[in-house]
Amino acid sequence: MFNLKGFSIALPNTAKDSTIEGVTKMTRFIKDSKTEMIISEIQFWKKNKLLPEQYCDYLLALYTGGAAIDDRKPVNSHRKILFKDFFIVIFILVISLFVIYFTELSIVLQTAILASFVGLLLGVGIYYTKKQFSPLLHYTSAACILLLSSIDITEKVFKGSSLELYITLFLNCFLWVGVGLKWRLIYFSLAGSVGAMLIIICILL
């Protein structure tokens, strides 16, 4: 009811209800818009690593009422990436074998090519580790290329001497064990240990 110069005007109940409902909707809209802006800003912080990821997840859960916000790629997309990487790694292995056994490149050029392949695989493996993907394929392929190339170079330099060849094999095995212990890669430690024992058995026989 409004008083205007002694006159009273009574509003119908429907008008009162619609007015209250309109104000409520407007308030809710403003609140939701602010919340969406805050959520968008937090997602931007998380994407660009302006804040630690766990803090961003906590803030997102707080402003969404505990609703999970999953900004990761779909599983199918991850599988496509893994399949693509698998074929790339196989291609690198084939090229490495071709360079080692079917070319007459100089030792310097051959070493440079194979070292670049090893570095590339290790870099991708480290990247996958940070993204919580399995780097097993990349690390194993890098180790195989390093082993084969070191054996080939040793044979070319020392003309097939058994002593230098065994030393090269031992160094690769020790490298695997060391890498496995430092970065907690059990399969590398196990492979290095088994390889060293097999070399010792071959020497004794």
Biotite code that builds the C-alpha atoms (Angstrom):
import biotite.structure as struc

atoms = struc.array([
    struc.Atom([0.000, 0.000, 0.000], chain_id="A", res_id=1, res_name="MET", atom_name="CA", element="C"),
    struc.Atom([1.383, 3.407, -1.005], chain_id="A", res_id=2, res_name="PHE", atom_name="CA", element="C"),
    struc.Atom([0.384, 6.747, 0.604], chain_id="A", res_id=3, res_name="ASN", atom_name="CA", element="C"),
    struc.Atom([0.302, 9.695, -1.797], chain_id="A", res_id=4, res_name="LEU", atom_name="CA", element="C"),
    struc.Atom([-0.850, 13.021, -0.218], chain_id="A", res_id=5, res_name="LYS", atom_name="CA", element="C"),
    struc.Atom([-3.344, 11.357, 2.061], chain_id="A", res_id=6, res_name="GLY", atom_name="CA", element="C"),
    struc.Atom([-4.549, 8.852, -0.472], chain_id="A", res_id=7, res_name="PHE", atom_name="CA", element="C"),
    struc.Atom([-3.809, 5.205, -0.033], chain_id="A", res_id=8, res_name="SER", atom_name="CA", element="C"),
    struc.Atom([-3.400, 2.871, -2.933], chain_id="A", res_id=9, res_name="ILE", atom_name="CA", element="C"),
    struc.Atom([-3.448, -0.836, -2.243], chain_id="A", res_id=10, res_name="ALA", atom_name="CA", element="C"),
    struc.Atom([-1.542, -3.113, -4.599], chain_id="A", res_id=11, res_name="LEU", atom_name="CA", element="C"),
    struc.Atom([-3.086, -6.453, -5.439], chain_id="A", res_id=12, res_name="PRO", atom_name="CA", element="C"),
    struc.Atom([-1.446, -9.542, -3.971], chain_id="A", res_id=13, res_name="ASN", atom_name="CA", element="C"),
    struc.Atom([-0.453, -10.774, -7.444], chain_id="A", res_id=14, res_name="THR", atom_name="CA", element="C"),
    struc.Atom([1.414, -7.534, -8.114], chain_id="A", res_id=15, res_name="ALA", atom_name="CA", element="C"),
    struc.Atom([3.271, -7.840, -4.814], chain_id="A", res_id=16, res_name="LYS", atom_name="CA", element="C"),
    struc.Atom([4.221, -11.446, -5.559], chain_id="A", res_id=17, res_name="ASP", atom_name="CA", element="C"),
    struc.Atom([5.447, -10.651, -9.063], chain_id="A", res_id=18, res_name="SER", atom_name="CA", element="C"),
    struc.Atom([7.516, -7.755, -7.767], chain_id="A", res_id=19, res_name="THR", atom_name="CA", element="C"),
    struc.Atom([9.155, -9.895, -5.071], chain_id="A", res_id=20, res_name="ILE", atom_name="CA", element="C"),
    struc.Atom([9.745, -12.708, -7.572], chain_id="A", res_id=21, res_name="GLU", atom_name="CA", element="C"),
    struc.Atom([11.326, -10.301, -10.050], chain_id="A", res_id=22, res_name="GLY", atom_name="CA", element="C"),
    struc.Atom([13.670, -8.887, -7.433], chain_id="A", res_id=23, res_name="VAL", atom_name="CA", element="C"),
    struc.Atom([14.594, -12.405, -6.317], chain_id="A", res_id=24, res_name="THR", atom_name="CA", element="C"),
    struc.Atom([15.340, -13.507, -9.882], chain_id="A", res_id=25, res_name="LYS", atom_name="CA", element="C"),
    struc.Atom([17.418, -10.419, -10.520], chain_id="A", res_id=26, res_name="MET", atom_name="CA", element="C"),
    struc.Atom([19.429, -11.004, -7.323], chain_id="A", res_id=27, res_name="THR", atom_name="CA", element="C"),
    struc.Atom([19.939, -14.653, -8.198], chain_id="A", res_id=28, res_name="ARG", atom_name="CA", element="C"),
    struc.Atom([21.030, -13.738, -11.735], chain_id="A", res_id=29, res_name="PHE", atom_name="CA", element="C"),
    struc.Atom([23.601, -11.249, -10.460], chain_id="A", res_id=30, res_name="ILE", atom_name="CA", element="C"),
    struc.Atom([24.907, -13.801, -7.949], chain_id="A", res_id=31, res_name="LYS", atom_name="CA", element="C"),
    struc.Atom([25.168, -16.563, -10.586], chain_id="A", res_id=32, res_name="ASP", atom_name="CA", element="C"),
    struc.Atom([26.950, -14.221, -12.987], chain_id="A", res_id=33, res_name="SER", atom_name="CA", element="C"),
    struc.Atom([29.503, -13.302, -10.346], chain_id="A", res_id=34, res_name="LYS", atom_name="CA", element="C"),
    struc.Atom([30.017, -16.976, -9.496], chain_id="A", res_id=35, res_name="THR", atom_name="CA", element="C"),
    struc.Atom([30.525, -17.890, -13.157], chain_id="A", res_id=36, res_name="GLU", atom_name="CA", element="C"),
    struc.Atom([33.044, -15.080, -13.540], chain_id="A", res_id=37, res_name="MET", atom_name="CA", element="C"),
    struc.Atom([34.960, -16.280, -10.479], chain_id="A", res_id=38, res_name="ILE", atom_name="CA", element="C"),
    struc.Atom([34.929, -19.892, -11.710], chain_id="A", res_id=39, res_name="ILE", atom_name="CA", element="C"),
    struc.Atom([36.135, -18.793, -15.134], chain_id="A", res_id=40, res_name="SER", atom_name="CA", element="C"),
    struc.Atom([38.934, -16.798, -13.542], chain_id="A", res_id=41, res_name="GLU", atom_name="CA", element="C"),
    struc.Atom([40.024, -19.747, -11.367], chain_id="A", res_id=42, res_name="ILE", atom_name="CA", element="C"),
    struc.Atom([40.065, -22.023, -14.412], chain_id="A", res_id=43, res_name="GLN", atom_name="CA", element="C"),
    struc.Atom([42.275, -19.468, -16.150], chain_id="A", res_id=44, res_name="PHE", atom_name="CA", element="C"),
    struc.Atom([44.655, -19.497, -13.163], chain_id="A", res_id=45, res_name="TRP", atom_name="CA", element="C"),
    struc.Atom([44.762, -23.289, -13.225], chain_id="A", res_id=46, res_name="LYS", atom_name="CA", element="C"),
    struc.Atom([45.349, -23.495, -16.977], chain_id="A", res_id=47, res_name="LYS", atom_name="CA", element="C"),
    struc.Atom([48.172, -20.964, -16.910], chain_id="A", res_id=48, res_name="ASN", atom_name="CA", element="C"),
    struc.Atom([49.601, -22.306, -13.607], chain_id="A", res_id=49, res_name="LYS", atom_name="CA", element="C"),
    struc.Atom([49.254, -18.971, -11.838], chain_id="A", res_id=50, res_name="LEU", atom_name="CA", element="C"),
    struc.Atom([48.306, -20.885, -8.687], chain_id="A", res_id=51, res_name="LEU", atom_name="CA", element="C"),
    struc.Atom([49.106, -24.460, -7.579], chain_id="A", res_id=52, res_name="PRO", atom_name="CA", element="C"),
    struc.Atom([46.670, -26.948, -9.063], chain_id="A", res_id=53, res_name="GLU", atom_name="CA", element="C"),
    struc.Atom([45.431, -28.216, -5.690], chain_id="A", res_id=54, res_name="GLN", atom_name="CA", element="C"),
    struc.Atom([44.500, -24.673, -4.619], chain_id="A", res_id=55, res_name="TYR", atom_name="CA", element="C"),
    struc.Atom([42.576, -24.123, -7.835], chain_id="A", res_id=56, res_name="CYS", atom_name="CA", element="C"),
    struc.Atom([40.743, -27.442, -7.392], chain_id="A", res_id=57, res_name="ASP", atom_name="CA", element="C"),
    struc.Atom([39.815, -26.443, -3.839], chain_id="A", res_id=58, res_name="TYR", atom_name="CA", element="C"),
    struc.Atom([38.472, -23.055, -4.970], chain_id="A", res_id=59, res_name="LEU", atom_name="CA", element="C"),
    struc.Atom([36.538, -24.620, -7.841], chain_id="A", res_id=60, res_name="LEU", atom_name="CA", element="C"),
    struc.Atom([34.958, -27.144, -5.479], chain_id="A", res_id=61, res_name="ALA", atom_name="CA", element="C"),
    struc.Atom([34.109, -24.304, -3.084], chain_id="A", res_id=62, res_name="LEU", atom_name="CA", element="C"),
    struc.Atom([32.388, -22.120, -5.672], chain_id="A", res_id=63, res_name="TYR", atom_name="CA", element="C"),
    struc.Atom([30.602, -25.002, -7.412], chain_id="A", res_id=64, res_name="THR", atom_name="CA", element="C"),
    struc.Atom([29.297, -26.547, -4.237], chain_id="A", res_id=65, res_name="GLY", atom_name="CA", element="C"),
    struc.Atom([31.512, -29.574, -4.505], chain_id="A", res_id=66, res_name="GLY", atom_name="CA", element="C"),
    struc.Atom([30.600, -30.338, -8.102], chain_id="A", res_id=67, res_name="ALA", atom_name="CA", element="C"),
    struc.Atom([33.480, -31.896, -10.001], chain_id="A", res_id=68, res_name="ALA", atom_name="CA", element="C"),
    struc.Atom([34.804, -29.761, -12.817], chain_id="A", res_id=69, res_name="ILE", atom_name="CA", element="C"),
    struc.Atom([36.718, -31.922, -15.228], chain_id="A", res_id=70, res_name="ASP", atom_name="CA", element="C"),
    struc.Atom([38.652, -29.885, -17.761], chain_id="A", res_id=71, res_name="ASP", atom_name="CA", element="C"),
    struc.Atom([40.635, -32.820, -19.020], chain_id="A", res_id=72, res_name="ARG", atom_name="CA", element="C"),
    struc.Atom([40.399, -34.155, -22.542], chain_id="A", res_id=73, res_name="LYS", atom_name="CA", element="C"),
    struc.Atom([38.049, -37.071, -23.214], chain_id="A", res_id=74, res_name="PRO", atom_name="CA", element="C"),
    struc.Atom([39.395, -40.586, -22.815], chain_id="A", res_id=75, res_name="VAL", atom_name="CA", element="C"),
    struc.Atom([39.064, -41.227, -26.529], chain_id="A", res_id=76, res_name="ASN", atom_name="CA", element="C"),
    struc.Atom([41.272, -38.223, -27.240], chain_id="A", res_id=77, res_name="SER", atom_name="CA", element="C"),
    struc.Atom([43.919, -39.582, -24.862], chain_id="A", res_id=78, res_name="HIS", atom_name="CA", element="C"),
    struc.Atom([43.798, -42.955, -26.587], chain_id="A", res_id=79, res_name="ARG", atom_name="CA", element="C"),
    struc.Atom([44.279, -41.332, -29.980], chain_id="A", res_id=80, res_name="LYS", atom_name="CA", element="C"),
    struc.Atom([47.311, -39.471, -28.665], chain_id="A", res_id=81, res_name="ILE", atom_name="CA", element="C"),
    struc.Atom([48.773, -42.679, -27.212], chain_id="A", res_id=82, res_name="LEU", atom_name="CA", element="C"),
    struc.Atom([48.239, -44.603, -30.450], chain_id="A", res_id=83, res_name="PHE", atom_name="CA", element="C"),
    struc.Atom([49.794, -41.776, -32.415], chain_id="A", res_id=84, res_name="LYS", atom_name="CA", element="C"),
    struc.Atom([52.813, -41.683, -30.100], chain_id="A", res_id=85, res_name="ASP", atom_name="CA", element="C"),
    struc.Atom([53.143, -45.470, -30.350], chain_id="A", res_id=86, res_name="PHE", atom_name="CA", element="C"),
    struc.Atom([53.504, -45.341, -34.122], chain_id="A", res_id=87, res_name="PHE", atom_name="CA", element="C"),
    struc.Atom([55.917, -42.402, -33.880], chain_id="A", res_id=88, res_name="ILE", atom_name="CA", element="C"),
    struc.Atom([58.106, -44.319, -31.431], chain_id="A", res_id=89, res_name="VAL", atom_name="CA", element="C"),
    struc.Atom([58.069, -47.410, -33.664], chain_id="A", res_id=90, res_name="ILE", atom_name="CA", element="C"),
    struc.Atom([59.031, -45.208, -36.625], chain_id="A", res_id=91, res_name="PHE", atom_name="CA", element="C"),
    struc.Atom([61.944, -43.731, -34.649], chain_id="A", res_id=92, res_name="ILE", atom_name="CA", element="C"),
    struc.Atom([63.117, -47.226, -33.713], chain_id="A", res_id=93, res_name="LEU", atom_name="CA", element="C"),
    struc.Atom([62.996, -48.376, -37.342], chain_id="A", res_id=94, res_name="VAL", atom_name="CA", element="C"),
    struc.Atom([64.931, -45.300, -38.492], chain_id="A", res_id=95, res_name="ILE", atom_name="CA", element="C"),
    struc.Atom([67.510, -45.887, -35.744], chain_id="A", res_id=96, res_name="SER", atom_name="CA", element="C"),
    struc.Atom([68.023, -49.513, -36.782], chain_id="A", res_id=97, res_name="LEU", atom_name="CA", element="C"),
    struc.Atom([68.376, -48.395, -40.387], chain_id="A", res_id=98, res_name="PHE", atom_name="CA", element="C"),
    struc.Atom([70.980, -45.788, -39.410], chain_id="A", res_id=99, res_name="VAL", atom_name="CA", element="C"),
    struc.Atom([72.925, -48.313, -37.312], chain_id="A", res_id=100, res_name="ILE", atom_name="CA", element="C"),
    struc.Atom([72.930, -51.350, -39.599], chain_id="A", res_id=101, res_name="TYR", atom_name="CA", element="C"),
    struc.Atom([72.178, -50.180, -43.139], chain_id="A", res_id=102, res_name="PHE", atom_name="CA", element="C"),
    struc.Atom([74.094, -46.942, -43.624], chain_id="A", res_id=103, res_name="THR", atom_name="CA", element="C"),
    struc.Atom([77.728, -45.996, -43.962], chain_id="A", res_id=104, res_name="GLU", atom_name="CA", element="C"),
    struc.Atom([77.532, -42.713, -42.095], chain_id="A", res_id=105, res_name="LEU", atom_name="CA", element="C"),
    struc.Atom([80.493, -41.383, -40.173], chain_id="A", res_id=106, res_name="SER", atom_name="CA", element="C"),
    struc.Atom([80.602, -42.123, -36.451], chain_id="A", res_id=107, res_name="ILE", atom_name="CA", element="C"),
    struc.Atom([80.119, -38.448, -35.606], chain_id="A", res_id=108, res_name="VAL", atom_name="CA", element="C"),
    struc.Atom([77.042, -38.030, -37.816], chain_id="A", res_id=109, res_name="LEU", atom_name="CA", element="C"),
    struc.Atom([75.579, -41.373, -36.725], chain_id="A", res_id=110, res_name="GLN", atom_name="CA", element="C"),
    struc.Atom([76.098, -40.506, -33.055], chain_id="A", res_id=111, res_name="THR", atom_name="CA", element="C"),
    struc.Atom([74.480, -37.097, -33.535], chain_id="A", res_id=112, res_name="ALA", atom_name="CA", element="C"),
    struc.Atom([71.391, -38.600, -35.200], chain_id="A", res_id=113, res_name="ILE", atom_name="CA", element="C"),
    struc.Atom([70.935, -41.335, -32.609], chain_id="A", res_id=114, res_name="LEU", atom_name="CA", element="C"),
    struc.Atom([71.600, -38.962, -29.706], chain_id="A", res_id=115, res_name="ALA", atom_name="CA", element="C"),
    struc.Atom([68.889, -36.636, -31.033], chain_id="A", res_id=116, res_name="SER", atom_name="CA", element="C"),
    struc.Atom([66.448, -39.559, -31.138], chain_id="A", res_id=117, res_name="PHE", atom_name="CA", element="C"),
    struc.Atom([67.336, -40.534, -27.562], chain_id="A", res_id=118, res_name="VAL", atom_name="CA", element="C"),
    struc.Atom([66.954, -36.938, -26.395], chain_id="A", res_id=119, res_name="GLY", atom_name="CA", element="C"),
    struc.Atom([63.595, -36.611, -28.139], chain_id="A", res_id=120, res_name="LEU", atom_name="CA", element="C"),
    struc.Atom([62.242, -39.782, -26.551], chain_id="A", res_id=121, res_name="LEU", atom_name="CA", element="C"),
    struc.Atom([63.500, -38.788, -23.104], chain_id="A", res_id=122, res_name="LEU", atom_name="CA", element="C"),
    struc.Atom([61.946, -35.332, -23.458], chain_id="A", res_id=123, res_name="GLY", atom_name="CA", element="C"),
    struc.Atom([58.564, -36.769, -24.426], chain_id="A", res_id=124, res_name="VAL", atom_name="CA", element="C"),
    struc.Atom([58.831, -39.286, -21.579], chain_id="A", res_id=125, res_name="GLY", atom_name="CA", element="C"),
    struc.Atom([59.487, -36.518, -19.043], chain_id="A", res_id=126, res_name="ILE", atom_name="CA", element="C"),
    struc.Atom([56.555, -34.539, -20.436], chain_id="A", res_id=127, res_name="TYR", atom_name="CA", element="C"),
    struc.Atom([54.297, -37.589, -20.139], chain_id="A", res_id=128, res_name="TYR", atom_name="CA", element="C"),
    struc.Atom([55.436, -38.131, -16.557], chain_id="A", res_id=129, res_name="THR", atom_name="CA", element="C"),
    struc.Atom([54.360, -34.586, -15.659], chain_id="A", res_id=130, res_name="LYS", atom_name="CA", element="C"),
    struc.Atom([51.006, -35.215, -17.352], chain_id="A", res_id=131, res_name="LYS", atom_name="CA", element="C"),
    struc.Atom([50.643, -38.458, -15.367], chain_id="A", res_id=132, res_name="GLN", atom_name="CA", element="C"),
    struc.Atom([50.864, -40.682, -18.459], chain_id="A", res_id=133, res_name="PHE", atom_name="CA", element="C"),
    struc.Atom([53.031, -43.772, -18.621], chain_id="A", res_id=134, res_name="SER", atom_name="CA", element="C"),
    struc.Atom([56.481, -42.985, -20.087], chain_id="A", res_id=135, res_name="PRO", atom_name="CA", element="C"),
    struc.Atom([57.450, -46.679, -20.261], chain_id="A", res_id=136, res_name="LEU", atom_name="CA", element="C"),
    struc.Atom([57.423, -46.908, -24.068], chain_id="A", res_id=137, res_name="LEU", atom_name="CA", element="C"),
    struc.Atom([59.521, -43.780, -24.566], chain_id="A", res_id=138, res_name="HIS", atom_name="CA", element="C"),
    struc.Atom([62.100, -44.584, -21.881], chain_id="A", res_id=139, res_name="TYR", atom_name="CA", element="C"),
    struc.Atom([62.443, -48.191, -23.042], chain_id="A", res_id=140, res_name="THR", atom_name="CA", element="C"),
    struc.Atom([62.853, -47.147, -26.672], chain_id="A", res_id=141, res_name="SER", atom_name="CA", element="C"),
    struc.Atom([65.480, -44.551, -25.714], chain_id="A", res_id=142, res_name="ALA", atom_name="CA", element="C"),
    struc.Atom([67.386, -47.185, -23.709], chain_id="A", res_id=143, res_name="ALA", atom_name="CA", element="C"),
    struc.Atom([67.286, -49.656, -26.611], chain_id="A", res_id=144, res_name="CYS", atom_name="CA", element="C"),
    struc.Atom([68.578, -47.075, -29.105], chain_id="A", res_id=145, res_name="ILE", atom_name="CA", element="C"),
    struc.Atom([71.342, -46.071, -26.696], chain_id="A", res_id=146, res_name="LEU", atom_name="CA", element="C"),
    struc.Atom([72.335, -49.708, -26.167], chain_id="A", res_id=147, res_name="LEU", atom_name="CA", element="C"),
    struc.Atom([72.411, -50.637, -29.850], chain_id="A", res_id=148, res_name="LEU", atom_name="CA", element="C"),
    struc.Atom([74.210, -47.470, -30.910], chain_id="A", res_id=149, res_name="SER", atom_name="CA", element="C"),
    struc.Atom([76.852, -47.808, -28.164], chain_id="A", res_id=150, res_name="SER", atom_name="CA", element="C"),
    struc.Atom([77.490, -51.428, -29.172], chain_id="A", res_id=151, res_name="ILE", atom_name="CA", element="C"),
    struc.Atom([77.805, -50.493, -32.851], chain_id="A", res_id=152, res_name="ASP", atom_name="CA", element="C"),
    struc.Atom([80.163, -47.586, -32.127], chain_id="A", res_id=153, res_name="ILE", atom_name="CA", element="C"),
    struc.Atom([82.274, -49.742, -29.796], chain_id="A", res_id=154, res_name="THR", atom_name="CA", element="C"),
    struc.Atom([82.647, -52.432, -32.466], chain_id="A", res_id=155, res_name="GLU", atom_name="CA", element="C"),
    struc.Atom([83.637, -49.879, -35.098], chain_id="A", res_id=156, res_name="LYS", atom_name="CA", element="C"),
    struc.Atom([86.132, -48.076, -32.888], chain_id="A", res_id=157, res_name="VAL", atom_name="CA", element="C"),
    struc.Atom([87.728, -51.111, -31.221], chain_id="A", res_id=158, res_name="PHE", atom_name="CA", element="C"),
    struc.Atom([87.353, -53.516, -34.178], chain_id="A", res_id=159, res_name="LYS", atom_name="CA", element="C"),
    struc.Atom([85.168, -56.025, -32.344], chain_id="A", res_id=160, res_name="GLY", atom_name="CA", element="C"),
    struc.Atom([87.252, -56.333, -29.172], chain_id="A", res_id=161, res_name="SER", atom_name="CA", element="C"),
    struc.Atom([85.408, -58.425, -26.582], chain_id="A", res_id=162, res_name="SER", atom_name="CA", element="C"),
    struc.Atom([86.746, -56.541, -23.563], chain_id="A", res_id=163, res_name="LEU", atom_name="CA", element="C"),
    struc.Atom([85.497, -53.137, -24.709], chain_id="A", res_id=164, res_name="GLU", atom_name="CA", element="C"),
    struc.Atom([82.194, -54.679, -25.758], chain_id="A", res_id=165, res_name="LEU", atom_name="CA", element="C"),
    struc.Atom([81.638, -56.170, -22.292], chain_id="A", res_id=166, res_name="TYR", atom_name="CA", element="C"),
    struc.Atom([82.568, -52.843, -20.698], chain_id="A", res_id=167, res_name="ILE", atom_name="CA", element="C"),
    struc.Atom([79.998, -51.074, -22.910], chain_id="A", res_id=168, res_name="THR", atom_name="CA", element="C"),
    struc.Atom([77.318, -53.573, -21.965], chain_id="A", res_id=169, res_name="LEU", atom_name="CA", element="C"),
    struc.Atom([78.136, -53.228, -18.268], chain_id="A", res_id=170, res_name="PHE", atom_name="CA", element="C"),
    struc.Atom([77.960, -49.435, -18.513], chain_id="A", res_id=171, res_name="LEU", atom_name="CA", element="C"),
    struc.Atom([74.511, -49.641, -20.086], chain_id="A", res_id=172, res_name="ASN", atom_name="CA", element="C"),
    struc.Atom([73.316, -52.016, -17.376], chain_id="A", res_id=173, res_name="CYS", atom_name="CA", element="C"),
    struc.Atom([74.700, -49.806, -14.606], chain_id="A", res_id=174, res_name="PHE", atom_name="CA", element="C"),
    struc.Atom([73.062, -46.808, -16.249], chain_id="A", res_id=175, res_name="LEU", atom_name="CA", element="C"),
    struc.Atom([69.710, -48.605, -16.250], chain_id="A", res_id=176, res_name="TRP", atom_name="CA", element="C"),
    struc.Atom([70.070, -49.562, -12.607], chain_id="A", res_id=177, res_name="VAL", atom_name="CA", element="C"),
    struc.Atom([71.073, -46.020, -11.651], chain_id="A", res_id=178, res_name="GLY", atom_name="CA", element="C"),
    struc.Atom([68.184, -44.431, -13.550], chain_id="A", res_id=179, res_name="VAL", atom_name="CA", element="C"),
    struc.Atom([65.770, -46.941, -12.035], chain_id="A", res_id=180, res_name="GLY", atom_name="CA", element="C"),
    struc.Atom([66.927, -46.230, -8.495], chain_id="A", res_id=181, res_name="LEU", atom_name="CA", element="C"),
    struc.Atom([67.006, -42.451, -8.892], chain_id="A", res_id=182, res_name="LYS", atom_name="CA", element="C"),
    struc.Atom([63.595, -42.048, -10.526], chain_id="A", res_id=183, res_name="TRP", atom_name="CA", element="C"),
    struc.Atom([61.994, -45.164, -8.995], chain_id="A", res_id=184, res_name="ARG", atom_name="CA", element="C"),
    struc.Atom([61.588, -46.984, -12.310], chain_id="A", res_id=185, res_name="LEU", atom_name="CA", element="C"),
    struc.Atom([61.554, -50.579, -11.133], chain_id="A", res_id=186, res_name="ILE", atom_name="CA", element="C"),
    struc.Atom([61.567, -52.077, -14.621], chain_id="A", res_id=187, res_name="TYR", atom_name="CA", element="C"),
    struc.Atom([64.847, -50.288, -15.429], chain_id="A", res_id=188, res_name="PHE", atom_name="CA", element="C"),
    struc.Atom([66.527, -51.472, -12.231], chain_id="A", res_id=189, res_name="SER", atom_name="CA", element="C"),
    struc.Atom([65.319, -55.015, -12.851], chain_id="A", res_id=190, res_name="LEU", atom_name="CA", element="C"),
    struc.Atom([66.411, -55.021, -16.499], chain_id="A", res_id=191, res_name="ALA", atom_name="CA", element="C"),
    struc.Atom([69.829, -53.631, -15.615], chain_id="A", res_id=192, res_name="GLY", atom_name="CA", element="C"),
    struc.Atom([70.386, -56.180, -12.866], chain_id="A", res_id=193, res_name="SER", atom_name="CA", element="C"),
    struc.Atom([69.314, -59.124, -15.039], chain_id="A", res_id=194, res_name="VAL", atom_name="CA", element="C"),
    struc.Atom([71.443, -57.864, -17.926], chain_id="A", res_id=195, res_name="GLY", atom_name="CA", element="C"),
    struc.Atom([74.537, -57.547, -15.731], chain_id="A", res_id=196, res_name="ALA", atom_name="CA", element="C"),
    struc.Atom([74.077, -61.091, -14.416], chain_id="A", res_id=197, res_name="MET", atom_name="CA", element="C"),
    struc.Atom([73.689, -62.476, -17.949], chain_id="A", res_id=198, res_name="LEU", atom_name="CA", element="C"),
    struc.Atom([76.884, -60.706, -19.050], chain_id="A", res_id=199, res_name="ILE", atom_name="CA", element="C"),
    struc.Atom([78.787, -62.175, -16.097], chain_id="A", res_id=200, res_name="ILE", atom_name="CA", element="C"),
    struc.Atom([77.478, -65.639, -16.941], chain_id="A", res_id=201, res_name="ILE", atom_name="CA", element="C"),
    struc.Atom([78.565, -65.212, -20.578], chain_id="A", res_id=202, res_name="CYS", atom_name="CA", element="C"),
    struc.Atom([82.048, -64.122, -19.481], chain_id="A", res_id=203, res_name="ILE", atom_name="CA", element="C"),
    struc.Atom([82.429, -67.062, -17.110], chain_id="A", res_id=204, res_name="LEU", atom_name="CA", element="C"),
    struc.Atom([81.288, -69.544, -19.727], chain_id="A", res_id=205, res_name="LEU", atom_name="CA", element="C"),
])
